[in-house]
C-alpha cells in the first residue's frame, strides 16, 4: 500500500476495500447489541433501538487547517455531531461517517485523523456502524471533508430540549469560556500563529456538561454555539422561543488571549465559534445549582451570563461593560469560512 | 439575494439562515409524526420510531458532471442512499442531507439540484428532517458535494437482507439492464457525449423492485451494484456468504449502447455502476415467481443470470458467450472516479 491516497482507493473495488478495512480496524465499538454494523461492510447498518425516541444529526466538516492546536478535523467531526445530539438532551449511541479525500492525501495524516475521530466516539461510548469513502482527483477538493451522523436516544424520562423552549425568567448559563475554536482557526488562517501562545481550540464533547446540567436543574433550551458563536445561538433561542435574552458582557467568560486576538483580527468574540461549550436557559430556581454542579465537576468557568425576558420578543440585548445596552445582532457577512 | 453562492451563505449567520429557509421551503414532508424536523432548524432532528429495528445508511455524492442525462447530483444523492436502505429489506422513512458547495456556485443550479433531491424523497414518502450547509472558497471544492443519510424501518415481519446470506442453490436475479449510469458518466468525462444517443443514467429508487421481490419470494442477499458494478457486488456476496456465484454472460441484460460504449472506453460493462438496479439471490423455488412479478410490474429486463454454488468459496465465475468459464475478479485500478 502506497503512503498516498490514489483514485483507486475511492473506486469501490479491491484497493478501496483493503484500505477501508485497514483504516477502520482500530474501531472497537462496531455495532449496537450485535446488530449489523461495521464488520458487515454491507450497504447499510442496523440499530435495534432501546427507545422509540431517536435523535439524529448530520454535519459536514470542512475546517481549514485540518490540524490545529487542540484537535484536527477528525476529532472535530466526531465531537461536533455528538454535541448536536447532546444539546437536545439525548445520549449519543451510534455514528456513521463519510470521508471525501483528495487524491495524493497522506495516508499517515488520514490515519491520524481517523484515529482522533475513533477515539472521541469510543470515549463517548458511541459505536461507529458504517460509512462511505470517496476520493476526488487532485485539485478538485482541498484535502479532506468529513461528514458525520450521530444518533442518540432520548430516554423516556427526559424532555427534548429545544431552542424554542426558553421561558421568561430563565437564567442563561454558558458552560465555559467562549470563542477559542473560532479564534484559533481564524488566527491560523490569518497567518498569525505566533500570537496564539498556549491558546487551543475548545473542541470537546459536551455530553458530560449536559448530563450534569440535566441532573441538577430543568434545562429549557440549549445550543452549542458553533458557527456564528454565542451571538447567533442566543438570537436563535430568542427568536424561536418568542422571548428576549439579555446578557451581561461582564459575566461572559472569555480568555484574555481570545479578547486580544479578536482585537487584532477585528472580530467580535461573541461571534466566534465554540466547539465544546453549551449555552442554556435554565429554570431560575435551578440555575445556581447547575452552575455549582458544573464547577464541582471541573467546568470552573461555567457562569450565569444573563436572563430571559418576555418583552422585546426575538431580541438579544447586551449590557456592555461600559454600562450601556445594545442589541446583539445575528452575525452577518463572511466571518471566517471553514471554521468547522 | 444574489444569484451566486457567497461565503456568507455558509457562515452560520443571517444570510445562511435566509438561504436555507428559502431553498428548503419546497419540502412538504418535514417531520415524522410531527416530531422535531425541518421546521425547527434545531441542532438535531427527532424520529419517534414505530419499530425498534432501524436501518441507516450514509453516502457522499461527488459525481462529475453534476448534471447528466437521467438525473443530477441531487437526484442521485437521494436515490443512492434510499437504495442502500431498500436492499437491506427496509422501508426508507426519513433523510438528512449535508451540502458542501463552492463559492460562486449558481443559485439556480443549486435550486434545481435540491428540487430533484426533494422530489425523490417526496415520491418515496421519505421525510427530510434536517441537514447542514457549508460553503468552501472558490477553487477549494469542485462545485458541490452532497451527503445524504437515509433511515428506514425494518418491519418485524421482514428478515434483514444481508450480503452474507446467499445460500447454495439460490438463483441470481438482476432487476434490469446494467451499467448505464457508469457508461453515461464515463462517456461524458471522456468527452464523447455525441456517442451517448438516447442512453441515460438508470438512476432511480429500487424500493418498488425490492417490495415486489420480497412479496413474491424469499430474498436471501441483495445489493445495488454501484461503484465496481455487478462484478464487485457479486464478489462481495460470494465472499461474505462463503459461496461461489456462477453467472451466464448471455443472460446478463445489457443495452447494446452500453456494450458499444464499453468497447470504445475500454472498460468491462460488468464493472460499470448502476444506480437503479438490484442484484439478488433468491430461493430457487421462488426465482421464477419473482422475475414474473417484476415483469408484470414493468421491470421487463429482470432476469435470472446465474446461481449460487457451494464449491469454490468466495469466487465468481462467468460463463462467457463463447462458452468458456472465467473468474470474474473484483475490479481493480482507477475505474472512473466520481461516478457517484
Interface residues (C-beta under 8 A of the other chain):
Chain A: X6 X7 X8 X10 X11 X12 X13 X14 X15 X16 X17 X36 X40 X41 X42 X43 X44 X45 X46 X47 X48 X49 X50 X52 X53 X54 X55 X56 X57 X58 X59 X60 X62 X64 X83 X84 X85 X87 X88 X90 X94 X96 X97 X98 X99 X100 X103 X129 X130 X131 X132 X134 X135 X136 X137 X140 X141 X142 X145 X147 X149 X150 X151 X152 X154 X160 X162 X163 X164 X223 X224 X226 X227 X228 X232 X236 X240 X271 X273 X329 X330 X331 X332 X333 X334 X335 X336 X337 X338 X339
Chain B: X6 X7 X8 X10 X11 X12 X13 X14 X15 X16 X17 X36 X40 X41 X42 X43 X44 X45 X46 X47 X48 X49 X50 X52 X53 X54 X55 X56 X57 X58 X59 X60 X62 X64 X83 X84 X85 X87 X88 X90 X94 X96 X97 X98 X99 X100 X103 X129 X130 X131 X132 X134 X135 X136 X137 X140 X141 X142 X145 X147 X149 X150 X151 X152 X154 X160 X162 X163 X164 X223 X224 X226 X227 X228 X232 X236 X240 X271 X273 X329 X330 X331 X332 X333 X334 X335 X336 X337 X338
